[in-house]
Amino acid sequence: MLKKLLIANRGEIAVRIIKTAKSLGYRTVAVYSEADAKALHVEMADEAVCIGPAQVSASYLKGAAIIAAALKTGADCVHPGYGFLSENSGFARDCKDAGLVFVGPPEAAIELMGSKRRSKIAMQQAGVPVVPGFEGDNASDEELIKAAKAIGYPLMIKASAGGGGRGMRLVEKEEELADNIQRARSEAQQAFGDGELILEKAVIEPRHIEIQVFADQHGNAVYLGERDCSVQRRHQKVVEEAPSPFVTPELRKAMGEAAVKAALACGYEGAGTVEFLVDKDRNFYFLEMNTRLQVEHPVTELITGQDLVAWQLSVAEGLPLPLAQNEIQLNGHAIEVRLYAEDPANGFTPQTGPLHQFRPAEGEGLRFDTGVRSGDSVTPHYDPMLAKVIAWGENRNEARRRLLRALEDTTVFGVTTNRYFLSRIIGNDTFGAGEATTAFLQQAFRDDPSMAPADISLQELALAACVFSHGISGPGAAHGNLNTSWSNAPATVTPMKLETGEQTAELLVRRAGNHFTVTRGEEQHELDLESMSDGLLCIIDNGVRQHCQYHRRGDHLYLQTSGQAVAVHDVTHQPASGSAASGSGRIKATMDGAIIDVLVQAGQAVRQGDTLVILEAMKMEHPVKADRDGTVGEVLAAKGDQVKRSQLLVDITAGEATAEEAGQ
Ligand code: MV4
C-alpha cells in the first residue's frame, strides 16, 4: 500500500494534488525552492524539503535533489504534476531505480511520445488517423524536398523533437521550401539538440481537440470525453472546455476509440492526453500525445464527476481502473480559463509585484485552482499563472455565464493580470456561438479593447475621489451607511490630483452630504456614495444603485467595477514634481536589474538622498535614493526580485508617517 506521496512541483498543481492525496489518507511531502519557502503548497503539505535556490535548473528540475528529499522523508511515490520533470523519462527511471513509484506512464511510453516522428509511425501502425505527410528517418533536405511534391501545399515542417508549436513552420509554396527546411533544421538543432524534421499537409484553421485517456496495469484503457482547447495564443492555451461545442456523439466515439488505441499501442499506464487536429469537415488527425496530467484536466473532472489525481494514485498502486467505458457519463458543461499575471495591453508581458488582494469570486458551480493568496508576491522565477478559474453548468450557456460573472467579480489588486481580457473572450459572441477555432484570437479578437491601454474614466476617478475623501483608510475604515455621518456637514469643494499609470488628473471634488460632484476640466460626474465597507463601495450613479470593489493602502487605491481594474495614486498633497527642492516620491528602477538589498520599510521616515534599495545591474551595485523627504508609503520590491527599468520600487508619501500608516 502506498502511503506517502512527494509532489515534485509547485503552485496550483502542487496544491491540487496535495488536496486529493490528503483526502485519500496519504501523507504528503512538498519540495520547494528558497523563493517558495512561504508558498501555499509548502504550508499545506505534512512535510516539506527545500531543494535549492529559486532558479528551476537548481531546484524543480533537479531530479537528484527531489529523489533525495523523497528518500529522506520516507516517501514511497512521487507525483511530477505537469511541466518540470513530468515528461522526463530519465527522472521516471531514476525514481524507479531509487525504489520509488513514479505516478505516471512507463518511461518507454514517455520516450516514444517525445518523438513526433516515431510517435506518428506508431500511431499509423495502430490505425490512428495521422496528418498525411512524410516521416523518413533523419531525412535529408533533398529527401524532404522530394517528399513534399507528394504532399502538396500549404504544408508544415515540424521538428521531430518539438511540440506545443515549437519548431514548426508553415510553407505556402514550393519556392519557399528549401530555405524553410534549412532554417527549421538549424532552429531544431539549436532548441532541441536534434535537427530531425518531418513534413505534414497543413490543416487549415483547425480546432485543437484532445481526448483524456486512462490506462491501468491490467490492459484496460478508457477515454473520458474530449476537451476543446482551440482558443490559444502563441500555442499557449487560454480557454479550455468540455465537451467541445464542435464534437458530435459520433465524432466523440471515433476520437475516443482512436485515443484508446493509441494508449494501448504504446503500453500506456496512467493519465494521458491524445491531441488531435480537427478540420471543418470533422476529420481528425493525431497531433501528439502528452504523457502527463494536463493543466486543463479540471474541466474533464467536472463533467465526469471523477477525480483524475485519485485515478492516477489508484493506477500507480496497481489497481484496475475505477470505471469501465460504459460507466463513464458526461454531464453538463465546464469551461476553464488561466488567470495570469501578464499585461494584455502591453504585449502580454509577464508582471511581477505584490498580491495586495487576491479574492476569488464565490458561487454555484465555480472552482478555483490556485497556489497563491493575498499577501504573496508574483516573482519572475516561475510561470506567472495565478489560478485556473473553472465554471460548470447544466449546459454551455450556464457554464459560460457563471464563468463571466466569476471573472468580473474576482479581484487581483497589486499586480496587472489578464482577467479583463479573459472576461472579454468569454463574453465574445464568436466564442459564445462555439465558433472559435485556433485562428480566433489573432483574427476575430485582435482589436478588442482589452488588448490596448485604456484611459481611466471620469466615473472611476469620481469613485476614487469618494474613497480618498475619507481621511482614514485601511481595513479599520469600515463606514457602513454614510448618510447619517455626513448629511449635516456643509458642502465642501476640494482640489484633488490623482495619478493612474502615466496620467495625472486634476479634479475639483464638491461634496454635499454623500453627494459628490467631480469636475475635470469641462467634464463633470455626479454620484451618491451609499456605503463603503470591507472593500465594497455602494453608489447611486445616474439613478442606478451599483457596486465597486476597492482596496486602499494609504495614498494608493485599487478599484474594479465590471471592467478593467485600475490603480490610482492620490498625489494631491505631494509638492509639484517640478520643484527643485524634491521629487515625486515615486522611486523607480533606473535600469533592468536585480534587487540585492532593500533598506527601508513602509512607514519609515526618509530624507532626500537616503539610499532605499540596492540594484545590481551590469555587475555593478546601484544605490537607488529618495528624491524627497517624506515617509515610505509602500515598498514594492523585495530582495531577489528582477525588475525592469522604470518599474516602481518604493513610494514615498508626503509628511510624517501617521500611526495607522506606520502600523500598516
Ligand atoms: C498543425 C497545424 C496545421 N496543420 N499541423 C502543432 C502544435 C500545436 N500546438 C500547434 N500545431 C499545429 N499543427 C498541421 N499539419 C496547426 C497547428 C496550430 C495549432 C494547432 C492547435 C491549436 C492551436 C494552433 C495554433 C497554431 C497552429
Boltz pocket constraint, residues with backbone or C-beta under 6 A from the ligand:
constraints:
  - pocket:
      binder: B
      contacts: [[A, 131], [A, 156], [A, 163], [A, 164], [A, 165], [A, 166], [A, 168], [A, 200], [A, 201], [A, 202], [A, 203], [A, 204], [A, 206], [A, 207], [A, 208], [A, 229], [A, 230], [A, 232], [A, 235], [A, 277], [A, 287], [A, 438]]
      max_distance: 6.0
